[in-house]
Amino acid sequence: MNTLVLAQASLDGAMSEGLGIIARFLFIVAVIVIAHGGWQIRSGNADQGKMSIVGGLLLGLSVVIAEALFNAGGMPTISVGQ
């Protein structure tokens, strides 16, 4: 975890670390969007609250969804760095 993205030995390693950073950022944004959707539902705005919750779920799962679509199409993918 202490390795720098720019100091990777190969392009696959650097792309894997970069994808991991993007996945972590999207997870944080998804949690905020889902919490905002819950707040909207509590305030009486159920329609926008449900859309925010679904949008947050799609944001949180976007890396997994993209990887599944690429695998289904037979395209090579890079695994997410931990």
N, C-alpha and C positions, 0 to 999 in steps of 0.2 A: 504494500500500500504506500510505501515511502518512495516509490519510483516516480520520476517525472514523466509526463506524457512525451515530451520532446526527447528524452533520453532512451527511448525504446530501441531495441536492436533491429526490429523488423517493422515493416509497415502494418502487418496484421496485428502486432502487439500494440502499436500506437492507436490504430483504429479501434481495437477492442477496448482500450482504456478510455478513449474519447466517447465511445458509445456508452460505456458505464457511467461516465460523468453526465451525459445527456439523460440517461435513464434515471439517475438520482435526482437531477433537477426537475424532470417531469413528474416524479413521484411527489416531490414537495409541492409543486404547483397543483397537482391533482388533489392532494389532501386539503389545500386551501380552497379550491373550487368546490369540493364536496361539502366542506364545512359551511361555505357561503350558501350553497343550495339548501342545507338544513336550516340555516338562519332565515332564508327566504320563505321556506315552508312554514316555519314558526311565525313569521310575520303575516301570513295569510296569502302569500303569493305562490300557490302550489304549482302552477304550470311552469314558471321560471325556475322554481326550486328543483322540480323533477328534471328539467333540461340541464341544470347545472350539475346535478348528481350524475346523470348519464354522461355528460361531457367530461367530468372529472374521472369517471371510470375509463373512458376512452383514452384520456391523456395518460393515465397511469399504466394502461396496458398497451400503449402505442408501439413500444419497442417489440413486445412479444407478438402483437398482431402483425407488424411488418415482417418480422422474421418468419412467422408461420406462412404468410402469403408468398414470400420469396422461396421458401422450401417447397410449397405446393406447386409453384411454377417451375421448379427444377433449377433455380438460380443459386449459386453459392452464397453463403452468408458468413459473417464474422460473429463469433460468440461474444457475449457481453463480458467485459472484464470485471472481476469481483474486487 
